Amino acid sequence: MASTTAHTRKNPTAHTRKNLENLKRLAAKPLDRATAMEPAMYTDEGILDLEYQNIFRKGWLCAGRAESIPTQGDYLTYEIADQPVVIIRQKDGSIKAFANVCRHRMMRLLEGRGRARRIMCPYHAWTYHMDGRLIGAPHMQETKCFERSKFNLFEVKCETWLGWIYVTLNKRPRSLKRQLAELTEVVAPYQMENYVEVAMEDHVWNTNWKQLTENFMEGYHLPVAHAATVGGFFPVEDTRFSEKKPNPAFTYQTFSKTEDAPVGTAHPDNKHLKGDARHTSVLPTIFPSHMMTLAPDHLWYLSLHPKGIDQVRIRYGIAFAPEVLEATKDKEALIRETKDFLDRVNEEDRFVTEGIWQGAVAPLSEPGPLSWLERENHEFTQYISRMLNRS
C-alpha cells in the first residue's frame, strides 16, 4: 500500500471545533429528521487529524483474510496510519503481527505478501525470526550499546475473528471478539470462516474514506448506480435492519436476492443454510471501515484507510464458500468471471464516490435528508461523532 502523510496530534482549530459541534447535533437527531454529514466533515484537515488520533491509531482494523497466509512463514503487509505492519503465520499455526520496520536504521522490511523463512532487512541484513526475534546483526560485535535480545521487532496486537485478521496499535484494546459477539450470532450460520479467498488487491481512489464507507453500507443507490450489474437483482424494499439497539462497534442490514441472480444464492451442496437464508445476504460494516457483502455462496469485502482527505487506500478481496469451489470443474473460469463482474461493480462505485468527493468540495453543496434505506449512514455519523468528540 502507498504511504500516508503523517498526522501529528494538535489542538483542533475553531473551525474544526465548530464542525464537531455541528456533527454532534446531527448525530442526536432521529433518522427521519437527519441529513448526511456536512461537506466540512470530509474536507477539514483537522477532522482527519482527529480520525487518525481517535480512530485509526486506537481501533481494530481489518488487514485481510486469515487463509491468505495459510502456512508457516506466509506473510501479509498492512499499514495503520503511518505505521507499516507485517502479519505472519507462526510455526504453531497462530498469527502474529509486528512493526514492519528494522530496529537498526528503521528500514521497511517486507512488501506486499509472500512467504519467507526469515526476515532480512534489505539495507544492512539485520535478520529476524518469524516470531520477531533478532537472530542476526552483522558487524555489531564492537558496539557496546548493542545487545541482540533487546532489538526484537515490536509486536502489534493481532486478533482473528471468523477468518478475518485484525490489528491495532492500541496497546490495551478491548477484546474484538467481545465487541462483535452480537454480530457473530447473525453471521454464524454462513460459516464464513471456511470461505476461501481467491483474490485480494490494494487500490487507491480519489475520494474521502468516509464517503466510500457510506456508499458501501446503503442499498439506496443500487438500482441506479449499479443498474448494469447487481442493481436489478436487489429488491431494495426487502432491506431489513436489526430491531435491536444500535451497537457501537458495527451495523448491518440484510437483503434478499432474486432466484435468477448470477451470484448470491446457496449452492445445492450447501446443507447448513435453511429457508430464506439460502438467498439472503448480510451486509455488515464493522467500524470504522471494514465492510463486506456476505452471501451464501461468496463474500467480497473492502477494508479502508484514509490517505489524506481526498484519497482512500482500499484492500479489496473475494472469497467463495468451499462447496462452490469443490463442485466447480473450471475453477479458474469461475474466479475470473466473478472477479470481472465484481470489478465492474467496484468501478461503478468508484464513479459515484469520486463524484461525491467533487461535490463535497464545491462551494454550493450542502447535505440533503436521508432515506430510511440510509439508516446505517446515520449510525455511522453517530459513531464518528462519538469517536471525534472525545477530544
N, C-alpha and C positions, 0 to 999 in steps of 0.2 A: 504494500500500500504506500501511497505517497505520503510524505511527511506533512505535518501541520504546523502552522505558525504558533509559536509559544504564546500562551496567555498566562500572565502572572497576576497574582492577587493584587487588587487595588480597590479603593473605595468607589462605590458607584457614584456617577455624576448625578446632578439634579435631574437631568433629562432621563437617565436610567431609572432613578427612584420614582419619577412620575409614571414611567411606563409600568413599573412594578405595581404601583398603586392602582392604575387602570386595570391591570391584569387581575389583581385581587378582587376588584369589584365585579369584573366579568365572571370570574370563577364562582362567585357566590350566587349568581343568577340561576334559576331553573332553566332547563333546556329550552322550554318553549318561549323563553324571553332572552335567549343567549344569541350572540353573534360569533363569528370567527374571531380569532385574535387580531389585534390591530397590526398594521404593517410594521410599526416600530419593533414589535416582538421578533421580527425576522431580520431587521436591518440595523438594529442597535448593537454596536460592538460591545457595549457594556453588558448587554444581556448575554452575549456569547461568553464573555469573561466569567459571568456567574454560572453559566451552564457547565463550563469546564470545571470550575471550582466545586460546585454543589452537586453536580450530576455525574459527569464522566470520570472525574477523579475519585469518586466515592462509591458509585453504584456498580452493580453486576452487569457486565457487558458480554454479549454472546460472540464468541470467536469462531464458531462453526460447529460441525458435527463430529462426534467422538469417533465414528467409524472412518473418518477421513485420515486418521492416524492409527491404523489397526494393530501394528506390530511394534516391537521394541525398537526404539530409535527413530520411529516416524515422528516428524515434527511439522508444526504449523506456526506461521508467524502472524502477529497481530499488532495493532498499536492502540494504546489508551492515552488519549490526549497527546502529550509529547513523548510518551514512554514506549519504545519498542519492546515487544514481548515475544517469547518463543514458548510454545506449548509442546511437550514431548511425552511420548508413551514410554513408560518405565519398564524395567525388566520384569517386575511383578504384575504388569498389566495396568497399573494405575497411571494417571495422567498428572503431570506436574507442569507448572509454568514458572518461567524465570525472566528477569530483565534480559533482554537480548542485546546486552552491552558488555564488552570486555572490561574486566576490573583493572586493566593496566592503563590504557590511554583512551578508554571509552569508545572503542570502535564497535560499530554494529557487527554482530557475529553472523547471523544467518538471514537469508532472504527467502521469501515465498514459502514453499513447502517441499518436503523431501524426506530422505532417510539418511542417518549418519550414525557411525559407531561412536564418535566423539565429536565435540565441538571445538574446532580450532580457529582461533582469531586470524583473519586474513592479513593482519597488519604485522604482528610480531610473533605469531604462532603460540601464544598462550593457549593452552588446551584444557578443556573441561570434560568431565564425565557427563553422561546423560542425566545424572542426578544433581548436576550443578557443581560438583567438587572440582576444584582446580587440580589437575594432575600433571601439568607440565608448564614450565615457565623458563625458557632457555636464557642462559647468561645472566641469571639473577643471583648467583652464589656470592657475589661481593657486595650485595645490597643489604646493609644491616637492618633496615626497616622492613624487609620482606620476610614474611612467614606464610608459607603456602596455604596453610589451613585457614588463614584469615581472609583469603581472597576468593572464596567461592562466589558463584553467581548469586545475586539477590533473588530470593524466591518471591513469586507473586501468588496471591491467593487464587485458588482454582477450585471450581466445583463442577460436577456433571449433573445434569437433570434430564432424564428421559432421552438420553442420546445427544444432548447438547452440551457443549463446553462453554463455561462462563468464567470470566476472570475479573478481578477488581484490584485497584491499587489501595483500597481501604484495608488497613492492617487489622481492623477488628469489625468485619462486616457482619450484618445479620445473616442468618442461615438462608441461603437461596431456596432450598427445598421447603423450609418452613414458610417462607413468603409465598411460594407458589403451590402450597398444599391444596387450596381450593381449585386452582386450575388443573392440578394433577387429576382430580376426580373427574373433571369434564373431559379431558383428552385421553385418559387411561384406556377406554375401550378401543381406541385406534391402534394401540401398541406401537406408537411412532418410534420408540427406542430401537425397534427392529428394522425400521426403514433403511434402505441402502442408498447412500449418496452416490450420484452418478455425474454430477457436475458442480463445480464451485469456481467462482470468478470474482475478481475485485474490479470495481469501476469507480469513476468519479463523474458526478453530474453537476451541472451548473444551477443549483437551487439550494435553498436552506434545508437543513436536515429535518426541521420540524414540518416543513411543507410536504416532504416526501412521506414522513411518518403519518401525517394526517390523511394523505391521499390513500395510502395502503389500507387504513383502518375503516374506510367507509365505502359502502356499496352504491351510494347515490350516483356516482359517476359512471358505473359500469355500463348501463345501456347506451350511453352516449360516447364516452371516451374509448370504450372497448367494443364498439358496435361491430368491428371487423373481426373480432377474435372471440372473447368469452362473454361479451355482453348479452348475446341472445340466449344464453343458457343459464342466466341468473335471474330468476323472477324476484326482483328486489322487494316486492310486497311480502315475500315469505321470510324476510330477515327477522331474526329473533335475538333479543338481548336477555341477559341474565336478569332474573327478578330479585336477586339478592342486592344488598347494599354494595355500591361500587368498592372494589378492592384497590388499595393504594399502590399495589405492585403491578397490576395488569388490568386489562379489559379484554372483552371478546364478544363476538357475535357468532351466530350460526346461520347458515343458509343452505337451501336445497338446490340440487341440480336437476335439470330435466333428464329423462331417460336417454335422450339422444345426444347428450353432451359428449364431446370427444374424450374428455378426461373427467375424473371426479366422482366416479361411482365404484362400488366394491366389485372386485373380481369374483367370478364364480367360486374360486378356491378359497376365498375369504370366509371362514366359518365363525369368526368371533364377533362380527358386527351383525346386528339384527334389525329388522323393521326399517323405519325411516333413517336410521343411522347409516344404512348402506348407500344412501345417496345424499347424505348431509355432510357438509364441511364445517369446520370450526376455524374461525379467523381470530387468533389471539394476537394481542400486542402486549409484550412484556416490556414494561417501562425500563429505560427510556426509549429504546429503539430497535428491539428485536421483534419482527413481525413474520408471521407465517400463514400460509393457507394450508391447512391440514385436511386433506381429503382421504376417503377410504382407500384410494389406490396410489396416491402420491402426496408429496408435500413440496412446497417451494418457499423460500424464505429470503428475507433481507435483514441484514444487521448493519446499522448505520452509525456513522461518526462524523461530526462536523469537520470540515476543512476550511475554516473561515466562515463568514456569514453567508457567502454566496456559492459555496461548493459543499458537497457531501460525499464522503467515502462510503462505498457500498460493498458489502460482502454478500454475494448472491449465490444460492445453491438450490439444487433439485435432488430429491430422493424418491425412490419408489418403494411401495410395500413389497416385501420379499416374494409373496406369491405371484405378483405381476411379473417380476423378472424370471422366476422359476418356470413360469408357463409360456414364456416368450421364446420362440425359436431364434428370431433375429433380434437379439438384444441391442446391438449397435444401431439398427434402424429405429427401434423404439426410442432409444435415448436421443438420437439425432432429431427425429421428428418432434418429440416432446420439447426438446430444448429449442428447436426452431420456433415452435408455437409460443412458448413462454418468452422467448426473446422478443417476439413481436408484441406480446403483452407489455413487456418492460419498455419497449420503445414508445408505445402509446402513453405509458405513464411518464416517461421522460419528457415527451412533448408537453403534457399538461403541467407537470411540476416545474419545468423550466419556464413555462409561460406564466405560472402563478408567481414565480420569483420576479419576473419582469414587471408584473402588475404591482407587486409589493413595493417596488422602488419608484413607481410612478407617482407624481405629486397629487393626482386627483383620485387616488384609490382610498377606499375605506371598506371595512368588513360588513358583510350582509348577514341576515339572520340564518340560523342553522335549521336544517330539516330534521325530522325525527330520525331519519336514517344516519344522521351525523352525531348521534349520541356519544359515540366513543371519542369524537373530536372534542366535545365539551369535557369529557372525563380527562382527556389529555391536557386540555387547558388547566383543569383543576390540579393535575399532577405538576405541571410546570410551575404554577403559582405556588404550590406547597414547597417545592424544592428551592425556588429562587427567592422567595420571601423569607427564607430562613436567615438571610444575611442582614 
